[in-house]
Amino acid sequence: MTSEPHPDTSNRTIRAVDLFCGAGGLSWGLVEALQDVAMTVPQPTQRVLEETIDLVGVNHWERAIETHAANHPWARHFHDDIQNVNPQEVFDERDPAVTILSGGIECTHWSTARGGKPVDDQKRMPAWDFLTWVQKLRPENVLIENVPEFQSWGPVDEDGQPTRNGETFEQWINSLHALGYSIDWEVLNAADYGDPTSRERLFIMATRDGRPTFPEPTHSADGNGDTEPWRTAAEVIDWSDRGGSIWTRDLHDARKRPLKNSTMQRISEGLRRHCDDRLAPFADALEAIGRDDVKQLRQQVVPATYSQVAAQALDRPFLVECPVNAGAGRSAQYLLRQQTGGTQPAVDAEPLPTVSAAGSIAMIDSEALVMPRNGAYRGLHSNPLYDPSNRPLHTVTARNTDGYLVSPSVSPFIDDYEGPAASLAEPLGTVTSRDRFALCVPELYPWGLDVRYRMLQPRELKRSQGFPDDYEICGNKTETTRQIGNAVPVTLAQRLVESLLSSSDPALTDYIDSDRAPAETSEVAHRSVTGDD
């Protein structure tokens, strides 16, 4: 166990302890809130922070401590399990009271993500260890984060299965109450407080003086009333990187294999959910393709000049080799099914691999098209789609059988490994400790469709959790993703700290920006325990 020397602090210093500090989501939100409480300078120097916020971070994982120290260099750090650290070594009886004790208690053995796996009650001891810190430090305020399933914490039966009856949780709450705290808890959605993620977590707030009050939401799905619309996943995406084609992803990077069929199926469902209905045949073709199919298709590449001939002669998918921009130095590939009316792309455009289907959508283009409405013939429109700039409009009759301008909708979307494809117009789903989200960018061309595909990167996941771009996450990609996934969303943490401090000490409200001061608590579905002292 290591720590830095205890600083010589003044009575103005606010003392804070972040147990299970991880990457520091709670700590950063706490500092953002306390900057308003303790000082007026917008960009405090390290010296000012050292004099005003005595922050302590405790975590058992060395990489997390590195990250926390890199972004909170003035803080004191303890690299150990919390049960191995003596709270009175952190702050002794000579120190003024600890302002806030916070922590995201390890949630692995409560989360439903474990499925039916047996659990070990010893693995749940950190929740009781947290109360030891409360008992010995007697902080003025307590803020705890966990998965919603923490409320169902119950004894483990003989087969190692949790009873999930909430009996142990009630005992734990009563123990905290017996230490003299008024308590309230609620499941909150980070999107309701300005983070571009829909992460839902249980938060428990406790104060020795007053009554904890949860902040009013600042955002909502539709932005009605006094709230702003939810921030969207599109905000966090680095749009300079749209990813590579699903057909050529391993041709230029040996580390990437063709996508497996289950991924193709999710992409297909995303096309149906988030793109024009006329792309359904493309989705049907993608749905049946797997890694071996892609490899086989690459053995049957058709030159671009013969693509129309092949399209009319074949009734199965095939790849077409087509030119790219001058100087690109390589060719791209695309998938094509039997169709009529197909045309070649402009040479100065970058053709990409595409999957198309027979019939009325053969001429899908990103430009506005005229769609005939004079009936179908053998499953195809008797008049194909055409570019209105290249030919006059068909005769317009009283029935208006022709003349509708259409521009098939193609929307990028998120491939979620743990759920249905999600819209970029909504907050990103819950970031976990493993890669879960991929960006899908469908691209339409006169003969069909390509899909660019890539996993979201740590910099984007970090943004979704409310961290600033210059916040440093230490470690490799696996380690950084794990830290980000375990973090508390920063903006939500800031709002909770502001509300908690204002609840316990109304005088602190004077230091918090008036436009961010918490409103009166509305009726919410939660339970609370009020202290008598």
HELIX and SHEET records of a PDB file:
HELIX    1   1 GLY A   25  ALA A   38  1                                  14    
HELIX    2   2 GLN A   46  THR A   52  1                                   7    
HELIX    3   3 GLU A   62  ASN A   71  1                                  10    
HELIX    4   4 ILE A   82  ASN A   84  5                                   3    
HELIX    5   5 PRO A   87  VAL A   90  1                                   4    
HELIX    6   6 THR A  112  ARG A  114  5                                   3    
HELIX    7   7 ASP A  121  ARG A  124  5                                   4    
HELIX    8   8 MET A  125  LEU A  137  1                                  13    
HELIX    9   9 PRO A  148  SER A  152  5                                   5    
HELIX   10  10 GLU A  167  ALA A  178  1                                  12    
HELIX   11  11 ALA A  190  TYR A  193  5                                   4    
HELIX   12  12 ALA A  233  VAL A  236  5                                   4    
HELIX   13  13 ASN A  261  HIS A  274  1                                  14    
HELIX   14  14 ASP A  277  LEU A  279  5                                   3    
HELIX   15  15 ALA A  280  GLU A  287  1                                   8    
HELIX   16  16 ARG A  291  LEU A  297  1                                   7    
HELIX   17  17 ALA A  304  TYR A  306  5                                   3    
HELIX   18  18 SER A  307  ALA A  313  1                                   7    
HELIX   19  19 PRO A  458  SER A  464  1                                   7    
HELIX   20  20 LYS A  477  ASN A  486  1                                  10    
HELIX   21  21 VAL A  490  SER A  504  1                                  15    
HELIX   22  22 PRO A  506  TYR A  511  5                                   6    
HELIX   23  23 SER A  514  ARG A  516  5                                   3    
SHEET    1   A 8 ARG A  76  HIS A  79  0                                        
SHEET    2   A 8 ILE A  53  ASN A  59  1                                        
SHEET    3   A 8 ILE A  14  LEU A  19  1                                        
SHEET    4   A 8 ILE A 100  GLY A 104  1                                        
SHEET    5   A 8 ASN A 141  ASN A 146  1                                        
SHEET    6   A 8 GLU A 200  THR A 207 -1                                        
SHEET    7   A 8 SER A 182  ASN A 189 -1                                        
SHEET    8   A 8 SER A 528  VAL A 529 -1                                        
SHEET    1   B 2 HIS A 219  SER A 220  0                                        
SHEET    2   B 2 GLU A 228  PRO A 229  1                                        
SHEET    1   C 5 GLY A 244  SER A 245  0                                        
SHEET    2   C 5 GLY A 448  MET A 455 -1                                        
SHEET    3   C 5 PHE A 437  TYR A 445 -1                                        
SHEET    4   C 5 PHE A 413  ASP A 416 -1                                        
SHEET    5   C 5 ALA A 422  SER A 423 -1                                        
SHEET    1   D 3 VAL A 301  PRO A 303  0                                        
SHEET    2   D 3 PHE A 318  CYS A 322  1                                        
SHEET    3   D 3 ALA A 332  LEU A 336 -1                                        
SHEET    1   E 2 LEU A 369  MET A 371  0                                        
SHEET    2   E 2 TYR A 404  VAL A 406 -1                                        
SHEET    1   F 2 ALA A 376  TYR A 377  0                                        
SHEET    2   F 2 LEU A 380  HIS A 381 -1                                        
END                                                                             
